[in-house]
Amino acid sequence: MEQLAQTAQVTAIDFGISPNPNNGQFNLSYSDEQDTPAQLLIIDQSGRQISALNLSAVASQQLVFQGIPSGFYWIQLKTQKGKIGVKQLQIVK
């Protein structure tokens, strides 16, 4: 069990979303220069993937998601090396 917890900690990443809440337009920031962002998924509260976006390998980027209704979502960021981070996002229109 302890090894599983250590593995999860090694593969987890932290990233920033601002502003949050937002209207579908927000800034994504990630600071690990050795492992750049690769993909961003938006997942609804039921676990369905709403949108996916392949990211450029830069630390900070502005993202725009149109057509997504107001509500709470999960943002999942995957890096080039396979690490994953998840944060909650609120969209308000």
C-alpha positions as CSV (number, residue, x, y, z in Angstrom):
1,M,0.0,0.0,0.0
2,E,2.8,2.4,0.9
3,Q,4.5,1.7,-2.5
4,L,1.3,2.5,-4.3
5,A,1.0,5.8,-2.5
6,Q,4.6,6.7,-3.4
7,T,4.0,5.8,-7.0
8,A,0.9,8.0,-7.1
9,Q,2.8,10.9,-5.6
10,V,5.6,10.5,-8.2
11,T,3.2,10.5,-11.2
12,A,1.0,13.3,-9.9
13,I,1.5,16.9,-11.1
14,D,0.4,20.3,-10.0
15,F,-0.8,23.0,-12.4
16,G,-2.7,26.3,-12.2
17,I,-6.0,27.5,-13.7
18,S,-6.9,31.1,-13.6
19,P,-9.4,32.6,-13.3
20,N,-11.6,30.0,-11.7
21,P,-14.6,30.3,-12.1
22,N,-14.5,31.5,-15.7
23,N,-16.6,31.7,-18.9
24,G,-14.7,29.0,-20.8
25,Q,-11.6,31.1,-21.3
26,F,-8.7,30.6,-18.8
27,N,-5.0,30.5,-18.4
28,L,-3.1,27.3,-17.8
29,S,0.2,27.3,-16.0
30,Y,2.6,24.4,-15.4
31,S,6.2,24.8,-14.2
32,D,8.1,21.6,-14.9
33,E,10.5,22.3,-17.8
34,Q,11.6,18.7,-17.9
35,D,8.1,17.4,-18.6
36,T,5.9,19.7,-20.7
37,P,2.1,19.6,-21.0
38,A,0.7,17.4,-23.8
39,Q,-3.1,17.1,-23.4
40,L,-6.0,18.7,-21.5
41,L,-9.3,16.9,-21.0
42,I,-12.6,18.4,-19.7
43,I,-14.7,15.9,-17.9
44,D,-18.2,16.5,-16.6
45,Q,-19.5,15.5,-13.1
46,S,-20.8,12.2,-14.6
47,G,-17.3,11.2,-15.8
48,R,-18.0,11.9,-19.5
49,Q,-15.3,13.5,-21.5
50,I,-16.7,16.8,-22.9
51,S,-13.6,18.1,-24.7
52,A,-10.0,17.3,-25.4
53,L,-7.2,19.6,-26.5
54,N,-3.6,18.8,-27.5
55,L,-1.4,21.4,-25.9
56,S,1.7,23.1,-27.0
57,A,4.8,22.4,-24.9
58,V,4.9,25.8,-23.2
59,A,4.6,26.5,-19.5
60,S,1.8,29.1,-19.7
61,Q,-1.0,29.2,-22.3
62,Q,-4.4,30.7,-22.7
63,L,-7.2,28.2,-23.6
64,V,-10.7,28.9,-24.9
65,F,-13.5,26.3,-24.8
66,Q,-16.7,27.5,-26.5
67,G,-20.0,25.7,-26.3
68,I,-19.5,24.2,-22.9
69,P,-22.5,25.1,-20.6
70,S,-22.2,26.5,-17.1
71,G,-21.4,24.0,-14.4
72,F,-18.6,22.2,-12.6
73,Y,-16.1,20.2,-14.5
74,W,-12.8,18.3,-13.9
75,I,-9.7,19.4,-15.8
76,Q,-7.2,16.6,-16.4
77,L,-3.7,17.6,-17.6
78,K,-1.4,14.9,-19.0
79,T,2.3,15.6,-19.6
80,Q,4.7,14.3,-22.3
81,K,6.0,11.7,-19.8
82,G,2.6,10.5,-18.7
83,K,2.1,12.3,-15.5
84,I,-1.5,13.4,-14.7
85,G,-3.0,16.2,-12.6
86,V,-6.7,16.9,-12.0
87,K,-8.4,20.1,-10.8
88,Q,-12.0,21.2,-10.6
89,L,-13.1,24.0,-12.9
90,Q,-16.3,26.1,-12.7
91,I,-17.7,27.6,-15.9
92,V,-20.2,30.5,-15.5
93,K,-21.8,32.0,-18.6
